[in-house]
Amino acid sequence: MADNGDGNYQIRLAGTTAEVTLTKAAKLSSSITLNESMEVALPYTADATVDFDALRASIFNQVVASTTPELAVGDVTIEYYATAITGAVGDLGKAWMPLEGGKDTLTYPAISAGEQKIRISYAGTETVKGASAETTITVTERPEASYTLKETPDAVTLAVDEALNVDYAALRTAIFNAVVASSDVLTADNVTIEYYYKGITELDSKWLPLEGQAVVGGLGYPAISAGQQKVRISWPGNKDYAPTTIEATLTVNDRPAVEFVLNDSPYEVGMVFTDDQGYDYDATAAAIYEAVVASTTPALTAADVTVEYNVDRIGGTDSFKPLNETDLTGLIKFGTGNWEIRISWPGSREYRGGEVVVDVTTTDSRLVSAVVLKDGVFFTYNMDPAVMEQAIFDNLIDWENSTLPARETLTLDDFTIEYKAKLTDLESGTDLGLGDMIDSDLLTKWVPIEGETYELGGTVLGRYPSMGAGEAQAVRVEYKGSAEYRPSGYTEGTVTVNKATVKVTVHSTNIFADEALPEDFVTTDPADKFDLYTVYAGVTSSVSGGLYLDLPERYTSSLFLKVLDPIVEKLYGKSFTQMLNDGVTVGELRELFSTQELLDLLDKLNIDTGTFGQILSIINQLPSVADSLRISFGTPNRAGLYTVAAVTDSKNYETGVGVGFVLVKMRTSGSRLTWNQSISNGKLTAEQAKTFDFGATLSYNGDVTVDQSSVHYLYSGFTSKWRIYSSTTTPPTEPGRYVVTVCILGGNHLAAPLTRSFQITK
């Protein structure tokens, strides 16, 4: 038999007649028998996805009736006849696929609920042939979750959070409870709730989250709003229940709106002011609210609402701003006048916000104030403008007849006090002489008591000085106002400021001739600004009289000299600058100080010409003063002892005089005399003597530029003819024997004398 092929053979045992049929084959055959019209439920995992392994086992166990050989689910392949996702035409687009779906040239989905054609295949083994069988089964889905709906959905309200934004979590819970009466599976927390947005067309109508949906930037679909709304409650399902969807139509209500009940118009409100004269915007807003609103539901106060005004005065737009803000130009500011007012409330969790817009007239309803000034008021000048201002405050205001708050409640800060001042040169304080070129209102104007500068294009051109002494000076006073009183406006009056007295002290000292006087050599009390004239009179080291007049610094200013030089030159033939350089005699000074034309000019330069009389009086009291005595300008430049008289000049003070002395010392240490030329062996020829420099040079610490006028000579001796020779100016030139002595007489430097002998030969 081993050599026989596959087939059926009749076989009997030797010696017998009984036969059997024997089939010989290379592999054994197999078979799969299937049950018909079976239903198989889709099994799911805990995360609600199809459990395909369990599905294969269910199909095998329920659909397979028998197999030869005996097979298990792991021995077979189970497929279903799938339709491509893109669809099919006849058998085109259909293929046998795993239960999970798959892909050949097309993509096929996983098996789903419904009638499905399946194929169970056995691949066989080396000894057993393969087999397959096909049948149609019904794949069933899980049941939907159980729930009970309310017969009529309840109405819901758009709840808001503390920030007055819609609380969508609370709204979802409210919608679920309004639609679903009960469910063992569904809860407000495990479902998704959407609303149907009905657009202009079906294309832009769609189911949306309650919050709406953004598309591009700020554009998109809106959130759910008040009104009749179609909602969809969706549950994704689990391993026991299929996804569940509930649709319902319900009413979504908004919170009730705030209700404003207004007082009868028109509305007139007095502006409220702060103590420092500013608007109290919060208090004014509260006053507007109280004047306009009679009541509200819910009950509101002025602190709950926002009061704004329309900065568009033309009325073309609504551009409301808080009362303390301006329009974009900064030109429109809230104050007294007619305004369009908006009162608004943002709302609460129980009530929607709202607003009312009304016309309101705001006025200044404070009490009228008035300042009355006294006549004939005077007080003494003080260099501190604050003291001057306080004196005006204390003495000039007629408190009994003025309409003002109680005197004890007021201070200087509650008033503006000014006086009429004239523009002067910034440096010298002199009249600029611009009366023909500049409007008088600019030259003379009301300024603070401390004065102010005049600027043009950022450049300071002059100054209005602080208030000084003077009779019947124009002043004006204004009460600034308060929360209860309006500003008074300016009241003008006059006041006389008497000159103050000044104490002048000369701090006697000693200096060397080339040293400057200490800065505090002359001091004043008070330490105000003064023109200081200082007279120095004394005896120099040369035992000659010395008289000096040191003028104030402004006498050397370019503006002062520019004005003064032409007048002085016209009167005396030389300019004031030349006089300063050359000096003048006492007679010339007396004549200069008594020339009316010059005195008038000095008066315009704010120089008290009465001071000159005091200066001349001091000079006249000096001993042996003649009109021919020369006066030098400046401080002493010669060693000597000087009496010092310092005279102050200021339009704000009586003339002050202080007396002292200054000792101007000669330099001794470091001063020496040195021969200009040496004489070799003490001899000169008569020819050499004619050109020889017999002089000596005075130096101080090597400086030979010091004044040589104090160097004096004495030449003495005998000529070769025995004639006596003596001279203090001319050196000898004839043959003979001589002695020359050089010494210092006067001056600022004292050096040891020099002496030498010499012979002049033929």
Long-range contacts (C-beta under 8 A, 24 or more apart in sequence): 27-124, 27-126, 27-127, 27-128, 27-129, 28-69, 28-127, 28-128, 28-129, 29-68, 29-128, 29-129, 29-131, 30-67, 30-68, 30-69, 30-122, 30-124, 30-128, 30-129, 30-130, 30-131, 31-66, 31-67, 31-68, 31-131, 32-64, 32-66, 32-67, 32-71, 32-76, 32-120, 32-122, 32-131, 32-132, 32-133, 33-64, 33-65, 33-66, 33-67, 33-133, 34-63, 34-64, 34-65, 34-120, 34-133, 34-134, 34-135, 35-62, 35-63, 35-64, 35-65, 35-135, 36-135, 37-136, 37-137, 37-138, 38-62, 38-63, 38-135, 38-137, 38-138, 39-137, 39-138, 39-139, 39-140, 40-137, 40-138, 40-139, 40-140, 41-139, 41-140, 41-141, 41-142, 42-112, 42-113, 42-139, 42-140, 42-141, 42-142, 43-239, 44-142, 44-237, 44-238, 44-239, 44-240, 45-239, 46-238, 46-239, 48-236, 48-237, 48-238, 48-239, 50-110, 51-239, 52-98, 52-99, 52-100, 52-110, 55-99, 55-111, 56-99, 59-118, 59-120, 59-137, 60-120, 63-118, 63-120, 63-135, 63-137, 64-120, 67-122, 67-131, 69-128, 71-122, 75-122, 76-120, 76-121, 76-122, 77-120, 77-121, 77-123, 78-118, 78-119, 78-120, 78-121, 79-118, 79-119, 79-121, 80-111, 80-116, 80-117, 80-118, 80-119, 81-116, 81-117, 81-118, 81-119, 82-108, 82-109, 82-111, 83-108, 84-108, 85-109, 111-139, 112-139, 113-139, 113-140, 113-141, 114-138, 114-139, 115-139, 141-242, 142-237, 142-239, 142-240, 142-241, 142-242, 143-241, 143-242, 144-241, 144-242, 144-243, 144-244, 145-183, 145-184, 145-185, 145-186, 145-235, 145-237, 145-241, 145-242, 145-244, 146-183, 146-184, 146-185, 147-180, 147-181, 147-182, 147-183, 147-185, 147-186, 147-244, 147-246, 148-180, 148-181, 148-182, 148-183, 149-179, 149-180, 149-181, 149-246, 149-248, 150-178, 150-179, 150-180, 150-181, 153-178, 153-179, 153-248, 153-249, 153-250, 153-251, 154-178, 154-250, 155-250, 155-251, 155-252, 155-253, 156-250, 156-251, 156-252, 156-253, 157-252, 157-253, 157-254, 157-255, 158-224, 158-225, 158-226, 158-252, 158-253, 158-254, 158-255, 159-349, 160-255, 160-347, 160-349, 161-349, 162-349, 164-346, 164-347, 164-348, 164-349, 164-353, 166-211, 166-223, 168-210, 168-211, 168-223, 171-210, 171-224, 172-210, 175-210, 175-231, 175-233, 175-250, 176-233, 178-250, 179-231, 179-233, 179-246, 179-248, 179-250, 180-233, 180-246, 185-235, 185-238, 185-241, 185-244, 186-233, 186-235, 186-244, 190-235, 191-233, 191-234, 191-235, 192-233, 192-234, 192-235, 192-236, 193-231, 193-232, 193-233, 193-234, 194-231, 194-232, 194-234, 195-224, 195-229, 195-230, 195-231, 195-232, 196-229, 196-230, 196-231, 196-232, 197-221, 197-222, 207-232, 224-252, 225-252, 225-254, 226-252, 226-253, 226-254, 227-251, 227-252, 228-252, 254-352, 255-347, 255-349, 255-350, 255-351, 255-352, 256-350, 256-351, 256-352, 257-351, 257-352, 257-353, 257-354, 258-296, 258-297, 258-298, 258-300, 258-345, 258-347, 258-351, 258-352, 258-353, 258-354, 259-296, 259-297, 259-354, 260-293, 260-296, 260-343, 260-354, 260-356, 261-293, 261-294, 261-295, 261-296, 262-292, 262-293, 262-294, 262-356, 262-358, 263-291, 263-292, 263-293, 263-294, 265-358, 265-359, 266-359, 266-361, 267-291, 267-292, 267-358, 267-359, 267-360, 267-361, 268-360, 268-361, 268-362, 268-363, 269-360, 269-361, 269-362, 269-363, 270-362, 270-363, 270-364, 270-365, 270-366, 271-335, 271-336, 271-362, 271-363, 271-364, 271-365, 272-483, 273-366, 273-481, 273-482, 273-483, 274-483, 275-482, 275-483, 277-480, 277-481, 277-482, 277-487, 279-323, 279-324, 279-334, 279-335, 280-483, 281-322, 281-323, 281-324, 281-334, 284-323, 284-362, 285-323, 288-341, 288-343, 288-360, 288-362, 289-343, 291-360, 292-341, 292-343, 292-356, 292-358, 292-360, 293-343, 293-356, 296-345, 297-351, 298-348, 298-350, 298-351, 300-345, 304-345, 305-343, 305-344, 305-345, 306-343, 306-344, 306-345, 306-346, 307-341, 307-342, 307-343, 308-341, 308-342, 308-344, 309-334, 309-339, 309-340, 309-341, 309-342, 310-339, 310-340, 310-341, 310-342, 315-340, 318-342, 334-362, 335-362, 336-362, 336-363, 336-364, 337-361, 337-362, 364-486, 366-481, 366-482, 366-483, 366-484, 366-485, 366-486, 367-403, 367-484, 367-485, 367-486, 368-403, 368-485, 368-486, 369-402, 369-403, 369-404, 369-479, 369-481, 369-485, 369-486, 369-487, 369-488, 370-402, 370-403, 370-404, 370-488, 370-491, 371-397, 371-402, 371-404, 371-415, 371-477, 371-478, 371-479, 371-488, 371-491, 372-397, 372-398, 372-401, 372-402, 372-491, 373-397, 373-398, 373-477, 373-491, 373-492, 373-493, 374-398, 374-493, 375-493, 375-494, 377-493, 377-495, 377-496, 378-495, 378-496, 378-497, 378-498, 379-495, 379-497, 379-498, 380-497, 380-498, 380-499, 380-500, 381-468, 381-469, 381-497, 381-498, 381-499, 381-500, 381-652, 381-653, 382-500, 383-526, 383-528, 383-652, 385-448, 385-449, 385-450, 385-451, 385-466, 385-467, 386-450, 388-449, 388-466, 388-467, 388-497, 389-417, 389-449, 392-417, 392-449, 392-475, 392-477, 392-495, 393-417, 395-495, 396-475, 396-477, 396-493, 396-495, 397-477, 403-488, 404-479, 404-485, 404-488, 405-482, 405-484, 405-485, 414-479, 414-480, 414-482, 415-477, 415-478, 415-479, 415-480, 416-477, 416-478, 416-480, 416-490, 417-448, 417-449, 417-475, 417-476, 417-477, 417-478, 418-446, 418-447, 418-448, 418-449, 418-475, 418-476, 418-490, 419-446, 419-447, 419-449, 419-467, 419-473, 419-474, 419-475, 419-476, 420-444, 420-445, 420-446, 420-447, 420-473, 420-474, 420-475, 421-445, 421-446, 421-447, 421-451, 421-464, 421-465, 421-467, 422-464, 423-454, 423-462, 423-463, 423-464, 424-462, 424-463, 424-464, 424-465, 424-606, 425-462, 425-463, 425-559, 426-453, 426-460, 426-461, 426-462, 426-463, 427-554, 427-557, 427-559, 428-554, 428-557, 428-559, 428-560, 428-605, 429-463, 429-465, 429-554, 429-606, 430-554, 430-559, 430-560, 430-563, 430-604, 430-605, 430-606, 431-604, 431-605, 431-606, 432-462, 433-563, 433-604, 446-476, 467-497, 468-497, 468-651, 468-652, 469-497, 469-498, 469-499, 469-500, 469-651, 469-652, 469-653, 470-496, 470-497, 470-651, 471-496, 472-496, 473-497, 497-652, 499-651, 499-652, 499-653, 499-654, 500-526, 500-652, 500-653, 500-654, 501-653, 501-654, 501-656, 502-526, 502-528, 502-530, 502-648, 502-650, 502-653, 502-654, 502-656, 503-656, 503-658, 504-646, 504-647, 504-648, 504-656, 504-657, 504-658, 505-658, 505-660, 506-644, 506-645, 506-646, 506-658, 506-659, 506-660, 506-661, 507-660, 508-644, 508-660, 508-661, 508-662, 509-662, 509-663, 510-662, 510-663, 510-664, 510-665, 511-662, 511-663, 511-664, 511-665, 512-664, 512-665, 512-666, 512-667, 512-748, 513-636, 513-637, 513-638, 513-639, 513-664, 513-665, 513-666, 513-667, 513-748, 513-749, 514-667, 514-748, 516-635, 517-635, 517-662, 521-662, 522-646, 522-658, 524-648, 524-656, 528-650, 528-652, 528-653, 529-650, 530-648, 530-649, 530-650, 530-653, 530-656, 531-607, 531-608, 531-611, 531-648, 531-649, 531-650, 532-646, 532-647, 532-648, 532-649, 533-611, 533-615, 533-646, 533-647, 533-648, 533-649, 534-635, 534-644, 534-645, 534-646, 534-647, 535-615, 535-618, 535-619, 535-644, 535-645, 535-646, 535-647, 536-635, 536-636, 536-642, 536-643, 536-644, 536-662, 537-619, 537-622, 537-642, 537-643, 537-645, 538-636, 538-640, 538-641, 538-642, 538-643, 538-661, 539-640, 539-641, 540-638, 540-639, 540-640, 540-746, 541-638, 541-639, 541-640, 541-666, 541-710, 541-746, 541-747, 541-748, 542-638, 542-710, 542-745, 542-746, 542-747, 543-746, 544-746, 545-624, 545-629, 546-632, 546-636, 546-638, 546-640, 546-642, 547-586, 547-619, 547-622, 547-625, 547-629, 547-630, 547-631, 547-632, 548-631, 548-632, 548-633, 548-634, 548-635, 548-636, 548-642, 549-589, 549-615, 549-631, 549-632, 549-633, 550-633, 550-634, 550-635, 551-580, 551-633, 552-649, 555-580, 556-580, 560-605, 563-601, 563-605, 564-601, 564-605, 567-597, 567-598, 567-601, 568-592, 568-598, 571-595, 571-597, 571-598, 579-633, 580-633, 583-630, 583-631, 583-632, 583-633, 584-630, 584-631, 585-627, 585-628, 585-629, 585-630, 585-631, 586-619, 586-625, 586-626, 586-627, 586-628, 586-629, 586-630, 586-631, 587-627, 587-628, 589-616, 589-619, 589-631, 590-616, 590-627, 606-651, 607-649, 608-649, 608-650, 608-651, 608-655, 610-655, 611-647, 611-648, 611-649, 611-655, 614-647, 614-655, 614-657, 615-647, 618-645, 618-647, 618-657, 636-662, 636-664, 637-748, 638-664, 638-746, 638-747, 638-748, 639-664, 639-665, 639-666, 639-746, 639-747, 639-748, 640-664, 664-748, 666-747, 666-748, 666-749, 666-750, 667-700, 667-748, 667-749, 667-750, 668-749, 668-750, 668-751, 670-700, 670-701, 671-698, 671-699, 671-700, 671-744, 671-749, 671-750, 671-751, 672-698, 672-699, 672-751, 672-752, 673-697, 673-698, 673-711, 673-742, 673-744, 673-751, 673-752, 673-753, 673-754, 674-699, 675-754, 675-756, 679-756, 679-758, 682-756, 682-757, 682-758, 682-759, 683-758, 683-759, 683-760, 683-761, 684-758, 684-759, 684-760, 684-761, 685-760, 685-761, 685-762, 686-733, 686-734, 686-735, 686-760, 686-761, 686-762, 689-731, 689-732, 689-733, 689-760, 690-733, 692-731, 694-731, 694-740, 695-742, 696-742, 696-754, 698-744, 698-747, 698-749, 698-751, 700-749, 706-748, 706-749, 707-747, 707-748, 707-749, 709-747, 710-744, 710-745, 710-746, 710-747, 710-748, 710-749, 711-742, 711-744, 712-742, 712-743, 712-744, 712-745, 713-740, 713-741, 713-742, 714-740, 714-741, 714-743, 715-739, 715-740, 716-740, 720-762, 732-760, 733-760, 734-760, 735-760, 735-761, 735-762, 736-760
